[in-house]
Amino acid sequence: MKKVLFALMCLFPLALFADGVELPNAPKCWTVPAVFTADEEVTFYYDMTDVGFQEGVDLYLWAWQPTEPDAGHGGNSSDFAKLEYLGNNIYKKTMVPTEYFHCDVAKFEDANWPGFWQRLKTKDGSMWSGVFAAPDSRSEFEAFKKSGAGIQFFSGKKSTGFTEKFALDDPLTVLFNPDVYKLGGKTMTELAKDADFVTFGVHSGLNDWTVLQTLDVWRPAVLAKAGLKKLSNGLYAWNIGIPSEYYASNPQDPGQPDKPTILADPDKKAAFVLENMTYNVIKVIKDAAGANQWGVNTGDQTQKAGQAVPYPDPMFSVFPTRVSTKDILTLTRQYNGRTDGDLTYTIVAGSKTITGTMPGVRDKRETTIDLNKELQGVEASELKVTITNARGIKVVESTVPLVIPD
């Protein structure tokens, strides 16, 4: 049954763009918060690398589950469906799903809901991405509740697997089960019933309190940022978002600018080596005078950080390593820039110029040239190789000596 349903999800949009081009690939998609309920604001991020659209072109969301908000506008997408381009082939769409799809949260929590099936497209429908499902968090919430744990860190992207060891620039959400998690011997559920209860908040810092997000309970902006959010499914969430952004500044009193930390400085952020997070979950209470104060708390807790794996630097290679005019030459460029797109090569050998493209994806683009055919009757002692990206920028300039054929 699931296979039939999946097929229907894929086939349904095909009728919408008889005159358009369906690209073979779909974007990579992730969310901030890392896990979310559909009645809270969430931002979907789309990495369009290798999908096939022109870099920076206006793109629009076409979704049809649980409803079809832009129905009937496949050839002229509505403005509300437009994505924001962030640069570097990354787009985003911020929404409250229940509002965008005009349905209640129960639709998104139903085990039979197929998921956020969608495509991205140009406004006129001339080009459409492949079909894909943006992530939702039903399975994460269900597994967390069943685990019996009081707290769990969700760092990273669902497509590659969440981890509890967070990284500086990966999405991070921390969930609390209020029936299990305790402060001062009482569960959060019990404490929330107290007459003096205001909210729960988190005083925290990176690398043993080196970079702080203080819990200044008298500042509304701090409570909005560092307070826990009670979700419609009964759990509490600490939505950190991107840690490097969360810990880059501390809100101040109304009308005053945020106070920056060292992570607001790009050079200092680049040199920052993340080791851990120390945090204290606090019950915020109202005192007899009506002022917010710290109440019972967990004391200092520590969460170890993981190690972010950087994308490798570009690598260019030729094969064979000793090239003659009788060889079949292979040009390979691995780990290309996110916006490099299609690569074009030019080879100058004596009086002959050879040009072509290097097919593939970002991780590896490669082409082969039959030099025996291309250089027949040409005298040359070397090959001058130039490779440019889709914007015409040179990414490789290399000279390959030619050896005498055996």
C-alpha positions in Angstrom: 0.0 0.0 0.0 2.8 2.4 0.9 4.5 1.8 -2.5 1.2 2.5 -4.3 0.8 5.7 -2.3 4.3 6.8 -3.0 3.8 6.2 -6.8 0.6 8.3 -6.6 2.5 11.1 -4.9 5.1 11.1 -7.6 2.7 10.8 -10.6 0.2 13.4 -9.5 2.3 16.4 -10.4 3.4 15.1 -13.7 0.1 16.2 -15.3 0.9 19.8 -14.2 3.7 20.6 -16.5 3.1 19.0 -19.9 4.9 22.0 -21.5 7.7 22.2 -18.9 10.9 20.4 -18.3 11.3 18.0 -15.4 14.8 18.1 -14.0 16.2 14.7 -13.0 17.4 15.7 -9.5 15.7 17.1 -6.4 17.2 19.5 -3.8 18.6 18.6 -0.5 16.3 19.9 2.2 16.6 20.5 6.0 14.9 22.6 8.6 15.5 25.1 11.4 14.3 24.1 14.0 15.9 20.7 13.5 12.6 19.1 14.8 9.3 21.0 14.8 5.6 20.8 15.1 3.5 22.0 12.2 1.8 24.7 14.2 5.1 26.5 14.9 7.3 28.6 12.6 9.8 26.6 10.6 12.3 27.4 7.9 12.9 24.9 5.1 16.3 25.2 3.5 16.9 23.9 0.0 20.4 23.2 -1.5 19.9 23.4 -5.3 23.4 22.3 -6.2 23.3 19.8 -9.1 19.5 20.2 -9.5 19.8 22.0 -12.8 18.3 25.5 -12.3 20.3 28.6 -13.2 22.0 29.9 -10.1 19.9 32.5 -8.3 16.8 32.2 -10.6 13.5 32.9 -8.8 12.0 29.6 -7.5 8.6 28.8 -6.1 7.2 26.0 -3.9 4.7 23.6 -5.3 3.3 21.3 -2.6 0.2 19.1 -2.5 0.1 17.4 0.9 -1.9 17.7 3.0 -3.5 20.4 0.8 -2.4 22.1 -2.4 -2.1 25.8 -1.5 -1.2 27.0 -5.0 -3.6 24.8 -7.0 -4.3 25.9 -10.5 -1.2 28.1 -10.8 1.4 25.7 -12.2 2.0 28.1 -15.1 2.0 31.3 -12.9 3.0 30.6 -9.3 1.5 32.9 -6.6 3.8 35.4 -4.8 3.2 33.6 -1.5 4.9 30.5 -2.8 8.1 32.3 -3.7 11.4 31.2 -2.0 14.1 33.6 -0.8 17.5 33.2 -2.4 20.3 33.3 0.2 23.2 32.9 -2.2 25.6 30.0 -2.8 22.7 27.9 -4.3 20.8 27.9 -1.1 17.1 29.0 -0.9 14.7 29.1 2.1 11.0 29.2 2.8 9.7 30.2 6.2 6.2 29.3 7.2 3.8 28.0 9.9 2.7 24.8 8.0 -0.8 24.8 9.5 -1.3 28.4 8.2 0.4 27.8 4.8 -1.7 24.6 4.1 -4.8 25.9 5.9 -5.4 22.9 8.0 -5.1 21.9 11.7 -2.0 20.3 13.3 -3.7 16.9 13.5 -3.3 16.5 9.7 0.5 16.6 10.1 0.6 14.2 13.0 -1.5 11.5 11.4 0.5 8.3 10.7 -1.2 8.0 7.3 -0.1 11.5 6.2 2.3 10.9 3.3 4.6 13.9 4.2 5.6 17.2 2.7 5.7 16.1 -0.9 6.7 18.9 -3.2 8.7 20.3 -6.1 10.4 23.6 -6.7 9.8 25.4 -10.0 10.2 28.5 -12.0 7.3 31.0 -11.8 6.1 30.1 -15.4 6.4 26.4 -14.9 9.0 26.0 -17.6 11.3 24.0 -15.3 10.4 21.8 -12.3 12.7 19.9 -9.9 12.3 16.2 -9.2 9.8 15.1 -6.6 10.9 15.0 -3.0 9.6 15.0 0.5 10.8 17.8 2.9 11.4 16.5 6.4 8.8 16.3 9.1 9.4 15.3 12.8 6.7 12.7 13.6 9.1 9.8 14.0 11.5 11.8 16.1 8.8 12.9 18.5 7.4 9.4 18.8 10.7 7.8 19.4 11.7 10.3 22.0 8.4 9.8 23.9 8.8 6.1 23.8 12.5 6.2 24.9 11.6 7.3 28.5 14.4 9.9 28.3 13.9 13.3 29.9 16.0 15.2 27.4 17.5 14.7 23.9 19.7 16.8 21.6 18.8 16.8 17.9 21.7 18.2 15.9 22.2 18.2 12.1 19.9 17.3 9.3 17.3 14.5 9.2 18.6 13.3 5.8 22.0 12.5 7.2 20.9 11.5 10.6 20.6 13.5 13.8 23.2 13.3 16.5 23.5 14.5 20.1 27.0 15.8 19.6 26.2 19.2 18.1 28.3 21.3 15.8 28.7 25.1 15.6 26.9 25.6 12.3 24.4 22.8 12.3 20.7 23.1 13.3 20.1 22.2 17.0 16.9 21.6 18.9 16.8 20.2 22.4 13.6 18.4 23.5 12.4 17.9 27.1 9.7 15.4 28.2 8.1 17.3 31.1 6.7 14.2 32.7 10.3 12.8 33.1 12.7 15.7 33.3 13.2 17.0 36.8 14.5 20.2 38.4 15.1 20.0 42.2 13.4 16.6 42.5 10.2 17.6 40.7 9.2 17.1 37.1 8.6 20.0 34.9 4.9 19.1 34.8 4.7 19.3 38.5 6.6 22.6 38.7 4.4 24.2 36.0 1.4 23.9 38.2 2.9 26.1 41.0 1.3 29.5 41.5 4.6 31.3 41.1 5.5 29.6 37.8 6.2 31.8 34.8 8.2 29.7 32.3 11.3 27.5 31.9 14.5 29.0 30.6 18.1 28.0 29.9 21.2 29.8 31.1 24.0 28.4 28.9 27.4 28.8 27.4 29.9 27.2 25.1 33.3 25.8 26.1 32.7 25.9 29.9 30.9 29.3 29.9 33.4 31.0 27.6 30.7 32.3 25.3 27.4 33.0 27.2 23.7 33.3 26.5 22.7 34.6 29.9 19.2 34.1 31.3 18.3 37.6 32.3 14.8 36.9 33.4 13.9 40.6 33.6 14.5 41.1 29.9 11.5 40.0 27.7 13.8 39.5 24.7 16.0 37.1 26.6 13.0 35.0 27.8 11.8 34.9 24.2 15.1 33.7 23.0 16.3 31.4 25.9 12.9 30.3 27.2 11.6 26.8 26.5 8.6 26.5 24.2 5.7 24.3 25.2 4.7 22.4 22.0 1.3 21.2 21.1 2.3 17.6 21.5 3.1 18.2 25.2 6.9 18.3 24.9 9.1 21.4 25.6 11.6 22.5 23.0 14.8 24.7 23.3 15.1 26.0 19.8 18.7 27.0 19.5 18.6 27.2 15.7 22.3 27.6 14.6 24.5 27.6 17.6 27.0 30.1 16.1 24.2 32.5 15.6 22.4 31.8 18.9 25.6 32.5 20.9 26.7 35.5 18.7 24.8 38.1 20.8 22.8 38.6 24.0 19.5 40.7 23.9 19.4 43.8 26.1 16.7 46.0 27.4 14.1 47.3 25.0 15.5 49.9 22.6 19.1 48.8 23.2 21.1 46.9 20.6 22.1 43.3 21.3 25.5 42.8 23.0 27.8 40.8 20.7 30.1 38.0 21.7 33.3 36.8 20.1 31.2 34.7 17.7 29.9 37.9 16.1 33.4 38.5 14.8 34.0 36.3 11.6 37.7 35.9 12.3 37.2 34.9 15.9 34.5 32.6 15.0 36.7 30.9 12.4 39.4 30.4 15.1 36.9 29.1 17.7 37.3 25.4 18.5 34.0 24.1 19.9 34.3 21.6 22.8 31.1 21.6 24.8 28.0 23.3 25.9 27.3 23.9 29.6 23.7 24.7 30.5 21.4 25.2 33.5 17.6 24.6 33.1 15.8 27.1 35.3 12.2 27.5 36.6 11.4 31.2 36.2 9.2 32.4 39.0 7.3 35.5 40.0 8.3 36.9 43.4 6.1 38.7 45.9 6.8 42.0 44.2 5.8 40.6 40.8 9.3 40.5 39.4 10.8 37.5 37.5 13.4 35.6 39.4 15.4 32.4 39.1 13.8 29.5 40.9 14.7 25.9 41.3 17.2 24.7 38.6 19.2 21.7 37.4 22.6 23.1 38.2 25.4 22.9 35.6 24.9 20.3 32.9 27.4 19.6 30.1 26.9 18.3 26.5 29.9 17.4 24.4 30.2 18.8 21.0 30.9 16.9 17.8 33.3 17.7 15.0 32.0 19.3 11.9 33.3 17.7 8.7 34.3 20.5 6.2 33.7 20.0 2.5 37.1 19.1 0.9 39.0 21.6 -1.1 38.8 21.2 -4.9 41.2 18.6 -6.5 42.2 18.5 -10.2 43.9 15.5 -11.7 44.8 14.0 -15.1 45.1 10.4 -16.2 47.4 8.9 -17.2 50.1 10.8 -15.2 52.4 10.6 -18.2 50.5 11.7 -21.2 51.4 11.2 -24.9 49.5 12.2 -28.1 48.4 8.5 -28.4 46.6 8.4 -25.0 43.0 8.8 -24.0 43.2 11.7 -21.5 40.9 11.9 -18.5 40.3 15.2 -16.8 38.8 15.0 -13.3 37.9 17.8 -10.9 36.5 16.7 -7.5 34.8 18.7 -4.7 33.8 21.7 -6.8 32.3 24.9 -5.4 28.6 24.9 -4.6 27.9 27.4 -7.4 30.5 26.2 -9.9 27.8 24.4 -11.9 28.8 22.9 -15.3 32.5 23.0 -16.0 33.9 23.8 -19.5 37.5 22.8 -20.5 39.8 24.2 -23.1 42.9 22.4 -24.2 45.5 24.1 -26.3 48.1 21.8 -28.0 50.2 23.6 -30.6 47.9 24.9 -33.2 44.9 22.8 -32.0 42.3 24.0 -29.5 39.9 21.4 -28.0 36.9 22.4 -26.0 34.1 20.6 -24.2 32.2 20.1 -21.0 32.8 18.0 -17.9 29.6 16.2 -16.9 28.9 15.0 -13.4 27.9 16.5 -10.0 29.5 18.8 -7.5 31.5 15.9 -5.9 33.0 14.9 -9.2 33.0 16.2 -12.8 35.0 14.3 -15.4 35.6 13.9 -19.1 37.7 11.9 -21.5 39.5 13.1 -24.7 40.9 10.8 -27.4 44.2 12.6 -28.0 45.2 10.1 -30.8 42.2 11.4 -32.7 42.2 15.0 -31.7 45.9 15.6 -32.2 46.5 13.7 -35.4 49.0 15.6 -37.4 49.5 18.2 -34.6 53.0 19.0 -33.3 53.0 19.9 -29.6 55.2 19.4 -26.5 52.5 20.2 -23.9 48.9 20.7 -23.2 47.6 23.9 -21.7 44.4 23.1 -19.8 42.0 25.7 -18.7 38.7 24.9 -16.9 36.0 27.5 -16.2 32.8 27.2 -14.2 29.3 28.2 -15.2 30.0 31.9 -14.6 33.1 31.9 -16.8 35.5 32.0 -13.8 38.8 30.1 -14.3 39.0 27.3 -11.7 41.9 25.4 -13.2 45.0 26.4 -15.2 47.5 23.7 -15.7 50.2 22.7 -18.1 50.6 19.0 -18.9 53.9 17.9 -20.6 53.6 15.5 -23.5 56.0 12.5 -23.6 57.1 10.7 -26.7 54.7 7.8 -27.3 56.1 4.3 -26.8 
